[in-house]
Amino acid sequence: MAIVTVAYDEDCGACRWFADHVRKLDRSHNLNFVPIQAADRQLLPVPKEERLDAMHAITSDGRVYTGGAAIPVIARELPGGRLVGAAAELSPSLTERIYRAAAARRTTIGRWLGADACAVDPSRAGTHP
């Protein structure tokens, strides 16, 4: 049974690539993946206009972690991910800045990965805390 649900943008090539690769790492099946576009009920705490600005990790008790804050939540559920999670938690502001920098370049990153371009305007990335 999944412990954390990862909500990602199914219209973004880089986001799909990330979800596909993390899914492969999740040998214990602790993560469930759902497109943001189909997660209205799970993402109620996040305003609709901000949902596509970042990925989200939703814990089994309903807590929602967005953007950089989702990284340690997701990483802890992966084999060997405790170290990555701990590193990400050491400096939440740095983790968030790195996440937002990548999100702002998701179209370019998607192309590098050979994935479809992102439908979300990259200039919106990081406009909401």
C-alpha positions in Angstrom: 0.0 0.0 0.0 1.3 3.4 -1.0 2.4 5.7 1.8 2.9 8.9 -0.3 1.0 10.0 -3.4 3.1 12.0 -5.9 1.0 14.5 -7.9 2.8 15.6 -11.1 1.9 17.5 -14.3 1.0 14.9 -16.9 1.2 17.6 -19.6 4.9 18.2 -18.8 7.5 16.0 -20.4 10.1 16.6 -17.7 7.5 15.9 -15.0 6.4 12.6 -16.6 10.1 11.6 -17.0 10.7 12.3 -13.3 7.6 10.4 -12.3 8.5 7.4 -14.5 12.0 7.2 -13.2 11.0 7.6 -9.5 8.3 4.9 -10.0 11.1 2.5 -11.3 13.2 3.2 -8.2 10.2 2.5 -5.9 10.6 -1.2 -5.6 8.6 -1.3 -2.3 5.7 0.4 -3.9 5.5 3.1 -1.2 4.6 5.7 -3.8 1.4 6.2 -5.8 1.6 8.5 -8.8 -1.3 10.6 -10.0 -1.6 13.5 -12.4 -2.3 16.8 -10.8 -5.1 17.2 -13.3 -6.9 14.2 -11.7 -6.1 15.0 -8.0 -8.6 17.7 -7.2 -9.8 16.1 -4.0 -6.3 15.3 -2.8 -5.0 18.8 -3.5 -7.8 20.7 -1.9 -5.4 22.6 0.4 -3.6 24.0 -2.7 -5.4 26.8 -4.6 -6.4 25.5 -8.1 -4.4 28.3 -9.8 -1.2 27.1 -8.1 -1.4 23.3 -8.5 0.5 23.2 -11.8 3.3 25.4 -10.4 5.0 22.4 -8.7 4.8 18.7 -7.9 3.2 17.6 -4.7 3.7 14.8 -2.2 0.5 13.9 -0.3 1.0 11.7 2.8 -1.5 9.1 3.9 -2.8 11.5 6.6 -3.6 14.1 3.9 -0.7 16.5 4.5 0.4 18.1 1.2 4.1 19.1 0.5 4.7 21.2 -2.5 7.8 21.9 -4.6 11.1 21.5 -2.8 9.3 20.5 0.4 8.1 17.4 -1.5 11.6 16.2 -2.2 12.5 14.7 1.2 9.0 13.2 1.6 9.3 11.4 -1.7 13.0 10.5 -1.2 12.5 8.9 2.2 10.2 6.3 0.6 12.9 5.1 -1.9 15.6 2.6 -1.3 18.6 4.5 -0.2 16.6 7.7 -0.2 17.0 8.6 3.5 20.3 10.3 2.8 18.8 12.4 0.0 15.8 13.2 2.1 18.0 14.2 5.1 20.2 16.4 2.8 17.1 18.1 1.4 15.8 18.8 4.9 19.1 20.3 6.0 18.3 23.5 4.1 14.7 23.7 3.0 15.2 27.1 1.5 18.1 25.8 -0.7 16.1 22.8 -1.7 13.2 25.0 -2.7 15.5 27.4 -4.7 17.0 24.4 -6.6 13.6 23.0 -7.2 12.2 26.3 -8.5 15.3 26.8 -10.7 14.7 23.4 -12.3 10.9 24.1 -12.6 11.6 27.4 -14.3 13.6 25.4 -16.9 11.3 22.4 -17.3 10.7 22.9 -21.0 14.5 22.9 -21.7 15.0 20.0 -19.3 12.2 18.1 -21.0 13.9 18.6 -24.4 17.3 17.4 -23.0 15.5 14.3 -21.7 13.9 13.7 -25.1 10.4 14.3 -23.5 7.6 16.5 -24.8 7.7 20.2 -23.9 5.8 21.4 -20.9 2.4 22.9 -21.5 2.8 25.1 -18.4 4.3 28.6 -19.0 7.7 28.3 -17.3 7.6 32.0 -16.4 4.9 31.1 -13.9 7.2 28.6 -12.1 8.1 29.9 -8.7 5.6 32.8 -8.7 3.8 31.3 -5.7 5.7 30.5 -2.5 
